[in-house]
Amino acid sequence: MSGTINKVILIGHLGDAVKMNYFEGGNSIGRFPIATNESYTNRQTGEKVTTTEWHNIVVRNKLAETCEKYLSKGDKVYCEGRIKTRQWEQEGQKRYTTEIHVNNMTFLSSKNETGAPSPQNTSQPKAPEPPKSVVADEDDDLPF
């Protein structure tokens, strides 16, 4: 295989509210951290150990606005995207951060009290569901 791939899939809980930045032309960026956990049992002590990894999530435009509207701290989400590392200079020192630029997200927490459907795939607008069909009688003489 001669190609490369940069793809990340995470399921985790929001560690903070979505922070939004708006730009000219209607573009926007939302940023928030999510936590993923790994649990294992220490073989020597028999103690259950849980480690938490934090990920910096970046969403853009319509997806960012949807996240700002429906997500809050503690909500569980499924994220798909790519890893991107940024660098900048602060007080003469180079700083780095690794971010997950998400292009597909599904809300996994129930939001019945706010009216948001759950789970909700936010990568593409959902078409309205067709009305549920009624089962026809077997005596129906329609050819289909």
N, C-alpha and C positions, 0 to 999 in steps of 0.2 A: 504494500500500500504506500503510495508516494505522497498522499495528501496529509494534511493535519486537521485536527479538530479541537475546538475550544468550546466545551459545553459543560455546564454545571447544572445539577438538579439538587435542590435542597427542600426539605420540609422542616419547618421550624416555627418558633413563636416570636412575635415582634417584641423587641426589648424597649421600644419607645414609640411615640407617635410619629407619623410621617411629617418630615420637614420639607416644605415646598419652597422652590425658587421659581419666579415667573420672569420671562424674558420678552423682548419686543417680538412682534409677529405671532404672539399667542403660544409660544413654546414654553414648556415647564419641565422641571426636574424635581422628583421627589426622592428623598433619602431616608432610610431607616435601618436599624440593625435587626437582625434576627439571630436567634440562638438555636443551635442544634446540640443535642445531648447524646452521649454514649455511656452506657452502663455496662459494668462487668463486675465479676466477683474476684477479689484478690485471693489467690490460691493459698497464700501463706496464712492470712488472718481470717479468711472466710467472709470478710466484710464486703458489702456491696459498695462499689465506687462509681460515681457519676462524674463525667467530665463534660464541660460546656465549651463549645467553640462559637465565637461571635463572628458574624459575616456582615459586611457593609453592603446594603442593597441600594441600587440606583434604578429608578423607573422614570420613564419620560412621557411627556405629553398626556394623551388621554388616559393611559394606564396610570400615570402618576395622579391625575385628578380623581380617578376611581378609587385608588388606594387611599388618598386623603379623605375621601368621603366615607368609605366603609370600614377602614381598618383602624384599630386602636391597640394600645399596648396589651400584650398577652394573646392576641389572636393568632391562630395557627394558619400558615399559608404554605402552598406548594409553589416553588419558584423555578423557572428554567431560564438560563441565560448563559453569559460568557464571563470569564475572568478578565479584568483589566486592571493594570497597575498604573497609578499616576505618581508623578513626582513634582515637587515644587521646592522653592527655597524659602526658608524662614530664618531670619536673624543670621544669615550667612551659612546655614547648614541645610543640606539636602534632606528633604523629608519624603517618605514614600507611603502610599496606602494601596491596599488591594481591595477592589470592589467587584461585586457581582452585578453586571448590567443585565437586568431582567427584561425579557421580551414576551414571556408567557407566565401567567400567574393564576392560581386557583385559590380562592378563599375556602378554608376548611372549617373554620369556626362557625357555629350557628349564630345567626343574627336575627332571630325571630322578632325581638323587641324593636329593632330599627326598621324592619320591613325588607331588608336586603335578602335575596335568595341565597341559600347555601347548599352545597358548595357552588361557587360561581366562578366560571372560567372568564377571566378578564382580558384575554389576549385579543378576542374578536367579539364584536357585538353579537348578542344572541338574537336570532330571528324568533318572532313569536311562535309559540307551539301551536300546531293545528289542533282544532277541537278533537277531543277524544271521540273515536268512532263508536257507534253503537253496533253491537253484534246483531246481524240480520237473522231473521228466522230461516230455518233450513228449507222451508216451503217456498221461499222466495224464488221466482222464476227468472230473475235477471241473469244474463249470461256471464257475468263476472263477479 
